[in-house]
Amino acid sequence: MTETQAPRVAVVTGAGSGIGRAVARLMLAEGWSVTLAGRREAPLKETAADHAGALVVPCDVTQPDGVAHLFEETRRRWGRVDVLFNNAGIFGPSGSVDEMDLAGWESTLAVNVTGAMLCAAEAVRTMKAQEPRGGRIINNGSISAHSPRPLSVAYTVSKHAISGLTKSIELDGRPYGISCGQIDIGNTRTEIMDTIGVGSGALQADGSRRVEPMFPVEDAARAVLLMAGMPPSANVGSLLVTAAGMPFIGRG
């Protein structure tokens, strides 16, 4: 960015923890203006750390009015949106399809799929209308978009759906200079890794448990920044980043 260029503007959902927090902090450090979204204000403020380039907007991504407000506030503060990092998500309930609680299934899809769709829709509307037109959406998928873990049907289905959302946005956004890509991350060191027991013994396909390698979340953030910083003439449609040596290829 030159001295005459305005900072690029990003919206990061799920910015109160994990990958979202690491991405937001890295973007701020690299000179981006960043709107931080998440359900709880206190963790968002902790991420922002009073940075002049940060705007904190609490938001439940499953609520259309809340998502519309998120982008309204972003436009009011920064004037445009260059990048959406569609990151908010939950792991949801553990179980096979016959064991799945309907409420858990629906809540997982509401956050991971409907929430991502609502945020993407508002981003696209903004990117179509702004001058100069266009922008980029980066959807946070998962290696579960390629290969599931045992007893993760709700989460796995939601991440397969993100792949379809990504491809559809990329296709439909072409006439407007809007690109979309997906990053699929495996075993970066975040809170969700404790949920599924990666560090203490994650369930494998053969029923055993295995301690799996992890990698720093800051490295995952650098991968997202690589995608975000591509020029409008290029797009990273799909990027897979895993901990070295994790049981993904030949999982189990």
N, C-alpha and C positions, 0 to 999 in steps of 0.2 A: 504494500500500500504506500503510495507517494504522499507527500505532505498536502497535496491539493485534493486528494480523494477522501470522501467521507468514509467512515468506518462501515464495513459491511454489517448487515443486521441478521441475526439468527434468533429463532425461537427454539428453545430446548425444553421438551416436556420431560417430566420425571427428573427434574433438575435438583431435587432435594437429597439425592443419594446415588450411590453406585456409578454406573456409566454416565448417566445424565449429569451428575455433579462434576465428574472429571472432565467431561466435554465442555460444559459451561465454563469451568475455571480455565481450561486451556484456551478457549476462544477469547475470553476476557484478557488473558495474558498476552494473546497475539493481536490485540487491538480491535476485536470485534465488539459491536454493541449487541448485547444478549438479553432477551427476555426469558426469564426463568419461570417455568410453570410447574406446578405440582399441587397436590391437595392440601399440604400443610405449609403455612407461611414461615414458621420458625426455621425448618431445615433449608428453605429457599434463601432466607436471609443469611443463614450460616454459609451457604454456597457463595452468595454474592459478596459477602465480607465488605460491604459498603463501597464496592467498586463503582466508580463513576459511570462505567459503561453497562451496568446491570440494572435491569428493571424486573422487579419481583411482582408476579401476578398469580396469586393462588387460583387454581382451576381444577375442577373435576372433569377430565376429558370425556366422560360418558354423558355429560350434560351439554346439549347444543347451545343453550344460552351462555353457559360459562365459557365454552370454546369461542363463541362469537365475541364475547367480552375480551378474552385474551388477545385476539388479533386486533380488535378495536384499540385497546390500550397500546399495543405495539405500534400500530400506525400513528396513533396520536403522539407517541414519544419519539419514534424514529423515522416515521414517514413512509416506510416500506418494509418488506421482508425479502431477504435474499436467500435464506436457508431455513428450512424447518428440519430439525432433528426429531423425528417422531419416535420417541424413546419410552414413553410411559408404558408400563406393563407389569403384570403379576404372574407368578408361577401357577397359581390356582391349586385346586385340590389334587391329591395323589390318588390314583386308582385306575383300573382298567375300565373299559366302556360299560361293562355290566355292573360295576360298582359305583359309577359316577353319580353323585348327587346333582340333581337338575339345577339347583340354585348355584352351586359352585361352578358348574359348566357355564351357565348363563353369565355369571359375574366375570369369569375369565374372558369370554368372548366380548363382553361389553367393554372391558378395559382395553384388551389387546387388539381387537379388531374394530369394533364400532368407534372407540376412542381415536384410534389411528385414522380411520376414515373421516371422522368429523374434523380433526385437526388438518388433515390433508385438504379437505374441501375448502376450509377457510383460507389456507395458504394459497391454494390455486386461485381462488377468487381474488385474493390480494395481488398475486403475481400477474394475473391477467390485466388488472386495472392500473397498475402502477407504471410510472415512467422513470427509467427505461423498463420495459416489460420483461417478465421472465423471472426465473429463480430456480432453486433446487430443493428437492425433498429427499431426505435420507431416512429410510425406515430401518429401525432396529429389529432385525429378525432374530435368528438364533441358529445354532447348528441343528436344533430340532426341526428347522425347516427342511433339513436334508435327511436326518436320521433321528428317530425318537429315543428317548430314554424309556426304560420300563415304567409303567404306571404313570404316564404323563399325557394321557389322551387329550385332555382339554387344552393344555399348553401347546402340545404338538400341532393339533388342528389349527389353533389360532396363529401359529407361526407359518404354517403352510398357507394360510389365508393371506398373510402379509406379503408373501411372494406374489400372489395374484394381484393384490392391491398395487404393489410396486410396478409390475409390468403394465397394468392398465393405466396408471398415472403417467408413466413414461411415454406410452403410446399416445394417449389423449392430450398430453401436454406439449407435444412437438410443435404444433402450429403457433404456440404462444411463448416459445423459448423456455419452457419449463421441463427440467430433467428430473428423473427420479432414480434412485439406486437403493440397494439394500445391503446392509452390513450384517453378517452372521458371525457371532462371536461365541467362542467356546472356552469356558473356564477362565474368564478373567476374574480377579479376586474382588468380589462384591458380596453383599449381604445374602443374595440369593444362593450363593454357593454353599453357605451354611445351611440353608433350608433343605437342599438336596444332598447334603453330606459329602460334597466333593473332597473336602480336606480330611474328613474322618473316615470316609468309606462310602462311596456312592454305589447304589445298586446297579449291577451289570446284567446283561442279557441272560447269563447263565444262572442268575440268582445269587451269585456271590457279591461281596462288597469290596471295593477297591479304592484306595486313596489315589486320587488323580492329581496330576500336576496342574498348577494354576499360573497365570501371569499377571503382572501389575495392571490395574485398571487404567493407569496413565498411558500405557502402551496402546490399549484399545482406543483411548481418546485421540491419540495421534493418528490412528487409522481413520477415524471419523473426520478429523481435521483435513486429512489428505483428500477425502472425497469432497468435503465442503469447499476446499480451496481450488478445485479444478476450474479452468476457464469455461465460459459458456459454450465454447466449441467442443468440449469433451465431457464425458460422463462415465463414472464408474458404476456400471449397472449392478454388479454383484461383487462383494468382497467377503471372503471367508478368512477369519483370523482366529486361531486356536492356540492354546498352550502347547508348546513343543512336547511331543510324546504322549499327549492325552489319548485315551482310547476312543477315537472317533472313526478313523479309517480302520475297518475291521473291528468295530466296537464290540466288546464282549467276548 
